[in-house]
């Protein structure tokens, strides 16, 4: 049997598990996963990806939303409300946790989002297990009427293994109107609180039943692993936890033992802290997995014709966005917060110190993700600054995926210009536009990369 990647295993599992609608935003293997599922349309941002998937669940088809860990920050509002309201047809959220910071700006362990009530988090222990959990997740979500989150870390994205596939399954539900269940409003608060408590008990019952009956621990030291951490050593752990919430019956068995507990996990000490809160911190020690990963971050001078011109502008502050243009050999960008936020950050700087010539540089995918709405606000606030959008047709850093929308603003009073990149560093026209602006201006630069 041929070996496949962990990402391929997840793709097969979701498809064989009956997922019919997939939404996604590109980033850290999310685009690879949906490509393997035959998906070509991406959402404008992660928040909308999650909203579309939930809408499909309400209408009766199994759905999946797929994006990287920091994308869950953008989708936090619908995520929390989905945890409260629940789902109808099976709904799976695949979060690709870039713990080793291979393709992300910061290290983030997304498991703290599991603290919100009534979501079930699953973390595969092997490539075959990744398939099994992805295959069972839609049905589990449907049965518990709750969101199921599949957490994928770098350990699985780098793993390969053989996969035995199951027979494909499919289930559709007919639309059934129930505003007391699906309208997030205080009027329905009491009904929704009762449903939330019912689902919470069902989740706890399922989690305890998902593990074998606890055994009596007789060792002086107990080794607990989370997800793929179990596959890193030949010696099997005493307990491998692959669910959040963790199994209450096993935690009680640990508390009955006087042994010390070592918790091995990929990310922060999330599971360690959960177990320590149950057993007492003195008995629990974290062993965090830190693979020796060769990181090659993108530093490019391909935008030097533009950046050299920007650096020559007096009193400039250059705010960048995340993408292939963020870091160049001259460290041109002065500030970058997170994906799609460059226009907002630039607005704040320009409002705080009008003597500065604030220049914002963003890509078209990031601009459509969040920057366009921020530009509307900047226009309303009458901010004087320059916003440059590099228009290359999509998210080039992750393979050129196209996202919906255009980079134009309806405001007719907004000063806007268009120019091709190859000539932008050699024209007096662009230099004239970059003189200290008296109002907000938008410059769209068409670039082949």
Residue, then its C-alpha position, 0 to 999 in steps of 0.5 A: x500500500x502506497x504511503x500518503x501525507x497526513x494532509x492527503x489522509x485528512x482530505x480523503x477522510x472529510x470527503x469519505x465522511x460526507x462533506x459536501x461544501x468546503x470553505x477555506x482561506x489560503x495559508x499553511x497547508x490549508x490551500x494544499x488540503x482543499x486542493x486535494x479535495x478539488x476545491x478552487x473557490x476561496x472565501x474573502x476571509x476566515x470569518x466568512x468561510x466559517x459563516x458560509x459553512x455554518x449556513x450550509x449546516x443549517x440548510x442540511x448538508x455536511x460542511x467543513x471550513x479550513x484555515x490556519x491558526x491565526x485565521x481562527x482569530x479572525x473567525x473568533x466571533x462566528x466560532x464562539x456563537x457557533x459553539x453556543x448555538x450548535x450546528x444541524x448537519x455535520x460541520x467540521x473546522x480544520x485548524x492548521x496549527x503552525x506551531x513550528x512557525x514555518x509559514x506564520x508570523x507568530x507562534x500560536x497554539x489555538x487550543x485555548x479556543x477549546x475553552x469555549x463551551x461545547x466544541x469538540x477538538x480532535x488531534x490525530x495520533x497518526x496518519x491513519x488516525x487522521x483519516x479516521x477522525x476526519x471521516x468520523x467528524x461530520x457524523x459526530x458533529x451531527x450526532x452531538x449537534x456541535x462543532x467538531x474541530x480537527x487540529x493539525x500541527x506540523x507533526x502531521x503535515x510532515x508525516x507520511x503513512x499508509x491509509x485504509x479508506x472506509x466506504x463513503x457516507x453521506x447524509x442530508x437533512x431537509x430545511x426546518x425552521x427553528x428561530x429559537x435555536x438559530x437566531x443569536x438573540x437574548x429573546x431566545x437566550x433561555x432556550x439556547x442555554x438549556x440546549x447548550x447544557x444538554x449538548x455539554x453533557x452529551x459531549x462529556x459522555x461521548x468523550x469518556x466513551x471514546x477511551x477504554x476504561x481507565x486502568x490502575x496506574x502503578x508506575x512511579x511516573x506516568x507519561x501522557x501524550x497529546x495527539x501526534x506526540x505519541x508517534x515520536x517514540x517507540x515506547x507507547x505512552x501510558x495515556x494518549x489524549x486526542x480529545x478536548x475536553x480530555x476524558x474526565x474518567x482518566x483524569x480521575x484515575x490519574x488523581x487516584x495515583x500518587x505518581x508524577x505525570x509528564x505531559x508531552x505535547x506539540x505547542x504550549x503547555x495547554x494540556x499540561x495546565x488542564x491536567x495540573x488544574x485537576x491533579x495539582x501543579x506539583x505533580x505535573x510537568x510539561x515536556x513540550x516538543x520542539x522539532x529542529x526545523x530548518x526555517x527559510x523565511x522569504x526575504x526578497x528584493x523584487x520590490x526594490x524599484x518601489x521600495x527605494x522610491x518609498x525610502x526616499x520620501x521625507x518623514x516617511x513611515x511605511x506600514x506593511x502587510x503580511x505577504x511576499x513584500x513584508x521583508x526586504x534586505x533593506x528592512x523597508x517596512x516600519x510596522x506590520x501587525x497582522x494580515x489585512x490590518x495595514x490600512x488600519x495601523x496606517x490610519x492610526x499613525x496618520x491620525x496621531x501625527x499628521x506631520x508624518x508621511x504615512x505610506x501603507x503597502x498591502x497585497x490585493x488578497x490582504x486588502x480584500x480580506x480586511x483592508x478595503x473596509x478599513x479604507x472606507x473608515x480612513x476615507x470617512x475620517x479624512x485621513x491624509x495618507x497613501x495606500x499602495x495595493x500590489x495587484x497580482x491577482x490573489x494570494x501569491x505567497x501561497x500559490x496564487x489563489x484568487x479571492x473574491x472582490x476588487x480593489x476599487x472603492x465606490x467613493x468618487x471623491x477618493x483620489x486613486x491611480x493605477x500604474x504597472x510595476x515594471x515602470x513604477x520605480x522609474x517614473x516621475x509620475x509615481x514620485x509626484x503622487x508620493x509627495x506629502x498627500x493632502x488627503x487619502x489616496x489609493x495607488x494600485x500597482x499591477x505586478x506580475x509577482 
